Amino acid sequence: MTETRSRQIVIAGAGIAGLTAALAFAERGFPVRLFEQARQLEATGAGLQLSPNATRILRRLGVLDRLLPEAIRPQAVVLKDARSLRELARVPLGEAGEKRWGAPYLVAHRADLQAALMAAVAERPDIELVTGARVTNIAIEPQRVTATVESDGTATDVGGDLLVAADGVWSSVRAGLARTAGFAANRFSGELAWRATVPAETAAGQTFAQIGATDCVTTFLHPGFHMVAYPVSKGSSFNLAAFTKGERIAEGWSGHADPAILSAAMRSTAATLAKLAALAGPWTAFPIHTVAQRRWTMPEGIALIGDAAHAMTPFAAQGAAMAIEDAATLANLVADFPGDQRQSLTVWENLRRPRVEKVLKRGALNRLAWHAKGPVAVARNLVLATRPAEKLAADLDWLYGWEERTVMRR
Ligand SMILES: Cc1cc2nc3c(=O)[nH]c(=O)nc-3n(C[C@H](O)[C@H](O)[C@H](O)COP(=O)(O)OP(=O)(O)OC[C@H]3O[C@@H](n4cnc5c(N)ncnc54)[C@H](O)[C@@H]3O)c2cc1C
């Protein structure tokens, strides 16, 4: 323990990955310094699905109890044809899912998850969170990493044994190391995410209630787009996210795109769904960027986690969940190999890569299946109609039933 306590962890970025990493490292006895460029941690994005593989970790870290009062446990994931509004499949969640996967499936506002993580961080004296502090440069020595942190126009060097880059899809740590260590830039995926939040009592909310299940995650499938909708804020609003092809727009998390792109993609959609899209506006468009990174660690003491390492399309709803898994497993492995950081980082990366790649494949498969047309869509609907709900749930056991100790035992 003495050795662990003397090893300083420095984290760049206090998003979902960085806050979870801070808690996970502190839990294993490490002192943590966490730097966030934003002055205030504001809620970006809107709703988030949190599957049991993530909520199990949040429970262990003392975050879940803080989140539960704000979150909703959807009863199922329901797939519907966007043209006929016919139900194609239903994967049971709720109590059945919790029993099956050992932790709840939740939908929540991203702000609520962030607030729950922050509250847990605030209770730990071994975590120093500094906001308004941007990591601008990294210097690597054989056994030590020094981050230059800029705050209020002043640059300070902060040394640590391990620098965790949890600074998101636009990671400046990754960019800074691009030339020396061959780290990759992110890429526009060619997809846009359109988001809107509609209060339940408005015309848009009532229109959704006519065609979607208000206590479920409903996904409408169509060759030109798919739309995911679920309740947030204790059911007082619905979070809508539609996905279409599109042009690259503003860099960053959000921007404005021509709503005609969404309307064109929704051609031949059921009238009530088209009405919902019209009433729900204005939509905010997010360009989806991904990161395909050959390496996530440097043996001298750098680990990229979450979107900084492997930002993915949201078609498996697993980006935040993978960030949470990354954070927890990294802290465990670094603690488990106290005398050999190089080995701990190699083992961590080798364990995480196959899991993340499998999730990426699942996302790509979902994208293909949900946007299928013609005979492929007919075959998809047939498969979904004949596969019992129990089997559809079992198909997700590898994803939602994953536990940290499964990784550690291998
Ligand atoms: C439309 C959409 C829907 C999604 N839905 C889901 C879902 O349902 N379920 C799910 O699991 N995932 C979902 N995701 C993915 C999920 O939102 C991301 O994967 C997750 O937020 C990544 O977290 P992160 O902490 O790695 O990065 P971020 O949340 O981007 O956090 C990075 C943090 O680092 C800070 N930062 C950046 N640079 C610096 C620096 N140089 N110094 C200091 N701080 C810095 C930033 O300000 C930010 O606070 C979705 C994504 C999209 C686009």
The ligand as an SDF file (V2000), in Angstrom:
LIG
                    3D

 53 58  0  0  0  0  0  0  0  0999 V2000
  -25.4740   10.9850  -30.0330 C   0  0  0  0  0  0  0  0  0  0  0  0
  -24.7000   10.1700  -29.0460 C   0  0  0  0  0  0  0  0  0  0  0  0
  -25.3730    9.2720  -28.2220 C   0  0  0  0  0  0  0  0  0  0  0  0
  -24.6590    8.4870  -27.3070 C   0  0  0  0  0  0  0  0  0  0  0  0
  -25.3440    7.6110  -26.5200 N   0  0  0  0  0  0  0  0  0  0  0  0
  -24.6540    6.8090  -25.6780 C   0  0  0  0  0  0  0  0  0  0  0  0
  -25.3450    5.8700  -24.8510 C   0  0  0  0  0  0  0  0  0  0  0  0
  -26.5690    5.7740  -24.8870 O   0  0  0  0  0  0  0  0  0  0  0  0
  -24.6110    5.0790  -24.0170 N   0  0  0  0  0  0  0  0  0  0  0  0
  -23.2340    5.1730  -23.9430 C   0  0  0  0  0  0  0  0  0  0  0  0
  -22.6090    4.4120  -23.1750 O   0  0  0  0  0  0  0  0  0  0  0  0
  -22.5520    6.0770  -24.6990 N   0  0  0  0  0  0  0  0  0  0  0  0
  -23.2250    6.8930  -25.5550 C   0  0  0  0  0  0  0  0  0  0  0  0
  -22.5530    7.8070  -26.3080 N   0  0  0  0  0  0  0  0  0  0  0  0
  -21.0850    7.9040  -26.1810 C   0  0  0  0  0  0  0  0  0  0  0  0
  -20.6210    8.6590  -24.9450 C   0  0  0  0  0  0  0  0  0  0  0  0
  -21.3040    9.8900  -24.8400 O   0  0  0  0  0  0  0  0  0  0  0  0
  -19.1070    8.9030  -25.0080 C   0  0  0  0  0  0  0  0  0  0  0  0
  -18.4640    7.7250  -25.4330 O   0  0  0  0  0  0  0  0  0  0  0  0
  -18.5790    9.2880  -23.6170 C   0  0  0  0  0  0  0  0  0  0  0  0
  -19.1760   10.4650  -23.1880 O   0  0  0  0  0  0  0  0  0  0  0  0
  -17.0610    9.4760  -23.6450 C   0  0  0  0  0  0  0  0  0  0  0  0
  -16.6320    9.9560  -22.3960 O   0  0  0  0  0  0  0  0  0  0  0  0
  -15.1560   10.5020  -22.2080 P   0  0  0  0  0  0  0  0  0  0  0  0
  -15.0380   10.8540  -20.7720 O   0  0  0  0  0  0  0  0  0  0  0  0
  -14.1810    9.5620  -22.8160 O   0  0  0  0  0  0  0  0  0  0  0  0
  -15.0800   11.8240  -23.1040 O   0  0  0  0  0  0  0  0  0  0  0  0
  -15.8170   13.2370  -22.8970 P   0  0  0  0  0  0  0  0  0  0  0  0
  -17.1620   13.0510  -22.3250 O   0  0  0  0  0  0  0  0  0  0  0  0
  -15.6890   13.9480  -24.1860 O   0  0  0  0  0  0  0  0  0  0  0  0
  -14.9460   13.9670  -21.7880 O   0  0  0  0  0  0  0  0  0  0  0  0
  -13.6780   14.5320  -22.0590 C   0  0  0  0  0  0  0  0  0  0  0  0
  -13.4050   15.6440  -21.0380 C   0  0  0  0  0  0  0  0  0  0  0  0
  -12.0560   16.0750  -21.1850 O   0  0  0  0  0  0  0  0  0  0  0  0
  -12.0160   17.5010  -21.1400 C   0  0  0  0  0  0  0  0  0  0  0  0
  -10.7930   17.9000  -21.8590 N   0  0  0  0  0  0  0  0  0  0  0  0
  -10.5520   17.8200  -23.1930 C   0  0  0  0  0  0  0  0  0  0  0  0
   -9.2950   18.2060  -23.4640 N   0  0  0  0  0  0  0  0  0  0  0  0
   -8.7260   18.5390  -22.2740 C   0  0  0  0  0  0  0  0  0  0  0  0
   -7.4150   18.9790  -21.9060 C   0  0  0  0  0  0  0  0  0  0  0  0
   -6.4650   19.1710  -22.8240 N   0  0  0  0  0  0  0  0  0  0  0  0
   -7.1520   19.2250  -20.6000 N   0  0  0  0  0  0  0  0  0  0  0  0
   -8.1370   19.0130  -19.6550 C   0  0  0  0  0  0  0  0  0  0  0  0
   -9.3760   18.5970  -19.9510 N   0  0  0  0  0  0  0  0  0  0  0  0
   -9.6580   18.3470  -21.2410 C   0  0  0  0  0  0  0  0  0  0  0  0
  -13.3000   17.9170  -21.8080 C   0  0  0  0  0  0  0  0  0  0  0  0
  -13.6590   19.2390  -21.4780 O   0  0  0  0  0  0  0  0  0  0  0  0
  -14.2780   16.8670  -21.2590 C   0  0  0  0  0  0  0  0  0  0  0  0
  -14.8190   17.2660  -20.0230 O   0  0  0  0  0  0  0  0  0  0  0  0
  -23.2410    8.6110  -27.2240 C   0  0  0  0  0  0  0  0  0  0  0  0
  -22.5570    9.5200  -28.0270 C   0  0  0  0  0  0  0  0  0  0  0  0
  -23.2760   10.3060  -28.9470 C   0  0  0  0  0  0  0  0  0  0  0  0
  -22.5420   11.2720  -29.8330 C   0  0  0  0  0  0  0  0  0  0  0  0
  1  2  1  0
  2  3  1  0
  2 52  2  0
  3  4  2  0
  4  5  1  0
  4 50  1  0
  5  6  2  0
  6  7  1  0
  6 13  1  0
  7  8  2  0
  7  9  1  0
  9 10  1  0
 10 11  2  0
 10 12  1  0
 12 13  2  0
 13 14  1  0
 14 15  1  0
 14 50  1  0
 15 16  1  0
 16 17  1  0
 16 18  1  0
 18 19  1  0
 18 20  1  0
 20 21  1  0
 20 22  1  0
 22 23  1  0
 23 24  1  0
 24 25  2  0
 24 26  1  0
 24 27  1  0
 27 28  1  0
 28 29  2  0
 28 30  1  0
 28 31  1  0
 31 32  1  0
 32 33  1  0
 33 34  1  0
 33 48  1  0
 34 35  1  0
 35 36  1  0
 35 46  1  0
 36 37  1  0
 36 45  1  0
 37 38  2  0
 38 39  1  0
 39 40  1  0
 39 45  2  0
 40 41  1  0
 40 42  2  0
 42 43  1  0
 43 44  2  0
 44 45  1  0
 46 47  1  0
 46 48  1  0
 48 49  1  0
 50 51  2  0
 51 52  1  0
 52 53  1  0
M  END
$$$$
